[in-house]
Amino acid sequence: MTTYYLYGTQRSDIENLAAEFADALKIEPEARESSYKGFYYKFYSDHIRGSLKPNKYADFEDEEDDDGYHRPDRKDISLIFQATVDIQAEEFDDIVRNITGIELLKKTSVNND
Protein backbone atom coordinates (compact mmCIF):
# COMPACT_ATOMS: atom_id res chain seq x y z
CA MET A 1 0.00 0.00 0.00
CA THR A 2 1.18 3.51 -0.83
CA THR A 3 0.01 6.50 1.18
CA TYR A 4 0.29 10.12 0.04
CA TYR A 5 0.46 12.84 2.68
CA LEU A 6 0.25 16.60 2.56
CA TYR A 7 1.19 18.51 5.70
CA GLY A 8 1.33 22.23 6.34
CA THR A 9 2.77 24.58 8.92
CA GLN A 10 2.72 28.27 9.71
CA ARG A 11 6.41 28.03 10.57
CA SER A 12 8.71 29.80 8.14
CA ASP A 13 12.09 28.42 9.30
CA ILE A 14 12.61 25.96 6.45
CA GLU A 15 16.22 25.10 7.39
CA ASN A 16 15.34 24.25 11.00
CA LEU A 17 12.23 22.36 9.95
CA ALA A 18 14.20 20.33 7.40
CA ALA A 19 16.65 19.39 10.17
CA GLU A 20 13.74 18.31 12.39
CA PHE A 21 12.30 16.16 9.59
CA ALA A 22 15.77 14.67 9.02
CA ASP A 23 16.13 13.75 12.70
CA ALA A 24 12.59 12.38 12.99
CA LEU A 25 12.61 10.38 9.75
CA LYS A 26 16.30 9.41 9.80
CA ILE A 27 16.68 10.75 6.24
CA GLU A 28 19.30 13.30 5.20
CA PRO A 29 17.58 16.08 3.21
CA GLU A 30 18.92 17.40 -0.07
CA ALA A 31 18.73 21.19 -0.40
CA ARG A 32 17.62 22.43 -3.82
CA GLU A 33 16.75 25.72 -5.43
CA SER A 34 14.45 26.35 -8.36
CA SER A 35 13.33 29.59 -10.01
CA TYR A 36 9.84 28.08 -10.04
CA LYS A 37 9.61 26.48 -6.56
CA GLY A 38 12.15 28.58 -4.71
CA PHE A 39 14.41 27.05 -2.06
CA TYR A 40 13.24 23.59 -0.94
CA TYR A 41 14.37 20.23 0.43
CA LYS A 42 13.96 16.72 -0.97
CA PHE A 43 13.88 13.60 1.22
CA TYR A 44 14.55 10.13 -0.23
CA SER A 45 14.76 6.69 1.34
CA ASP A 46 13.76 3.19 0.28
CA HIS A 47 10.18 3.76 1.48
CA ILE A 48 9.72 7.52 1.83
CA ARG A 49 9.91 10.25 -0.83
CA GLY A 50 9.07 13.79 0.16
CA SER A 51 9.67 17.48 -0.26
CA LEU A 52 9.51 20.48 2.05
CA LYS A 53 8.82 23.71 0.19
CA PRO A 54 7.18 27.12 0.50
CA ASN A 55 3.43 27.22 0.02
CA LYS A 56 3.80 30.02 -2.50
CA TYR A 57 5.51 29.59 -5.85
CA ALA A 58 8.65 31.68 -5.94
CA ASP A 59 8.17 33.76 -9.09
CA PHE A 60 4.75 35.35 -8.51
CA GLU A 61 4.74 39.04 -7.67
CA ASP A 62 1.10 39.57 -6.65
CA GLU A 63 0.65 38.42 -3.04
CA GLU A 64 -3.08 37.98 -3.63
CA ASP A 65 -2.72 35.85 -6.78
CA ASP A 66 -4.36 32.51 -5.87
CA ASP A 67 -2.50 30.79 -8.72
CA GLY A 68 0.76 31.47 -6.91
CA TYR A 69 -0.04 29.08 -4.06
CA HIS A 70 0.20 25.31 -3.82
CA ARG A 71 -2.74 25.57 -1.41
CA PRO A 72 -4.65 28.81 -2.18
CA ASP A 73 -7.30 27.80 0.37
CA ARG A 74 -4.63 27.89 3.10
CA LYS A 75 -2.61 31.09 2.62
CA ASP A 76 -1.90 30.93 6.36
CA ILE A 77 0.37 27.93 5.67
CA SER A 78 3.98 29.04 5.07
CA LEU A 79 5.54 25.66 4.28
CA ILE A 80 4.18 22.38 2.97
CA PHE A 81 5.58 18.87 3.24
CA GLN A 82 4.45 16.34 0.65
CA ALA A 83 5.35 12.69 1.14
CA THR A 84 4.79 9.33 -0.50
CA VAL A 85 5.14 6.44 1.94
CA ASP A 86 5.25 2.77 0.91
CA ILE A 87 5.19 1.11 4.35
CA GLN A 88 4.12 1.74 7.97
CA ALA A 89 1.95 4.73 7.14
CA GLU A 90 0.53 5.11 10.65
CA GLU A 91 3.99 5.13 12.22
CA PHE A 92 5.16 7.73 9.67
CA ASP A 93 2.17 9.96 10.40
CA ASP A 94 2.75 9.75 14.17
CA ILE A 95 6.41 10.71 13.71
CA VAL A 96 5.60 13.71 11.48
CA ARG A 97 2.76 14.97 13.66
CA ASN A 98 5.14 15.09 16.63
CA ILE A 99 7.13 17.83 14.88
CA THR A 100 6.11 21.19 16.32
CA GLY A 101 3.55 23.09 14.26
CA ILE A 102 2.80 20.38 11.67
CA GLU A 103 -0.81 19.89 10.52
CA LEU A 104 -2.10 17.06 8.31
CA LEU A 105 -3.93 18.63 5.35
CA LYS A 106 -4.63 15.55 3.23
CA LYS A 107 -4.05 11.79 3.24
CA THR A 108 -4.78 9.35 0.41
CA SER A 109 -4.05 5.62 0.40
CA VAL A 110 -3.78 3.44 -2.70
CA ASN A 111 -3.73 -0.36 -2.64
CA ASN A 112 -0.89 -1.56 -4.89
CA ASP A 113 -2.29 -5.06 -5.45
C-alpha positions as CSV (number, residue, x, y, z in Angstrom):
1,M,0.0,0.0,0.0
2,T,1.2,3.5,-0.8
3,T,0.0,6.5,1.2
4,Y,0.3,10.1,0.0
5,Y,0.5,12.8,2.7
6,L,0.2,16.6,2.6
7,Y,1.2,18.5,5.7
8,G,1.3,22.2,6.3
9,T,2.8,24.6,8.9
10,Q,2.7,28.3,9.7
11,R,6.4,28.0,10.6
12,S,8.7,29.8,8.1
13,D,12.1,28.4,9.3
14,I,12.6,26.0,6.4
15,E,16.2,25.1,7.4
16,N,15.3,24.2,11.0
17,L,12.2,22.4,10.0
18,A,14.2,20.3,7.4
19,A,16.7,19.4,10.2
20,E,13.7,18.3,12.4
21,F,12.3,16.2,9.6
22,A,15.8,14.7,9.0
23,D,16.1,13.7,12.7
24,A,12.6,12.4,13.0
25,L,12.6,10.4,9.8
26,K,16.3,9.4,9.8
27,I,16.7,10.8,6.2
28,E,19.3,13.3,5.2
29,P,17.6,16.1,3.2
30,E,18.9,17.4,-0.1
31,A,18.7,21.2,-0.4
32,R,17.6,22.4,-3.8
33,E,16.8,25.7,-5.4
34,S,14.4,26.4,-8.4
35,S,13.3,29.6,-10.0
36,Y,9.8,28.1,-10.0
37,K,9.6,26.5,-6.6
38,G,12.2,28.6,-4.7
39,F,14.4,27.0,-2.1
40,Y,13.2,23.6,-0.9
41,Y,14.4,20.2,0.4
42,K,14.0,16.7,-1.0
43,F,13.9,13.6,1.2
44,Y,14.6,10.1,-0.2
45,S,14.8,6.7,1.3
46,D,13.8,3.2,0.3
47,H,10.2,3.8,1.5
48,I,9.7,7.5,1.8
49,R,9.9,10.2,-0.8
50,G,9.1,13.8,0.2
51,S,9.7,17.5,-0.3
52,L,9.5,20.5,2.0
53,K,8.8,23.7,0.2
54,P,7.2,27.1,0.5
55,N,3.4,27.2,0.0
56,K,3.8,30.0,-2.5
57,Y,5.5,29.6,-5.8
58,A,8.7,31.7,-5.9
59,D,8.2,33.8,-9.1
60,F,4.8,35.3,-8.5
61,E,4.7,39.0,-7.7
62,D,1.1,39.6,-6.7
63,E,0.7,38.4,-3.0
64,E,-3.1,38.0,-3.6
65,D,-2.7,35.9,-6.8
66,D,-4.4,32.5,-5.9
67,D,-2.5,30.8,-8.7
68,G,0.8,31.5,-6.9
69,Y,0.0,29.1,-4.1
70,H,0.2,25.3,-3.8
71,R,-2.7,25.6,-1.4
72,P,-4.6,28.8,-2.2
73,D,-7.3,27.8,0.4
74,R,-4.6,27.9,3.1
75,K,-2.6,31.1,2.6
76,D,-1.9,30.9,6.4
77,I,0.4,27.9,5.7
78,S,4.0,29.0,5.1
79,L,5.5,25.7,4.3
80,I,4.2,22.4,3.0
81,F,5.6,18.9,3.2
82,Q,4.4,16.3,0.6
83,A,5.4,12.7,1.1
84,T,4.8,9.3,-0.5
85,V,5.1,6.4,1.9
86,D,5.2,2.8,0.9
87,I,5.2,1.1,4.3
88,Q,4.1,1.7,8.0
89,A,2.0,4.7,7.1
90,E,0.5,5.1,10.7
91,E,4.0,5.1,12.2
92,F,5.2,7.7,9.7
93,D,2.2,10.0,10.4
94,D,2.8,9.7,14.2
95,I,6.4,10.7,13.7
96,V,5.6,13.7,11.5
97,R,2.8,15.0,13.7
98,N,5.1,15.1,16.6
99,I,7.1,17.8,14.9
100,T,6.1,21.2,16.3
101,G,3.5,23.1,14.3
102,I,2.8,20.4,11.7
103,E,-0.8,19.9,10.5
104,L,-2.1,17.1,8.3
105,L,-3.9,18.6,5.3
106,K,-4.6,15.6,3.2
107,K,-4.1,11.8,3.2
108,T,-4.8,9.4,0.4
109,S,-4.0,5.6,0.4
110,V,-3.8,3.4,-2.7
111,N,-3.7,-0.4,-2.6
112,N,-0.9,-1.6,-4.9
113,D,-2.3,-5.1,-5.5
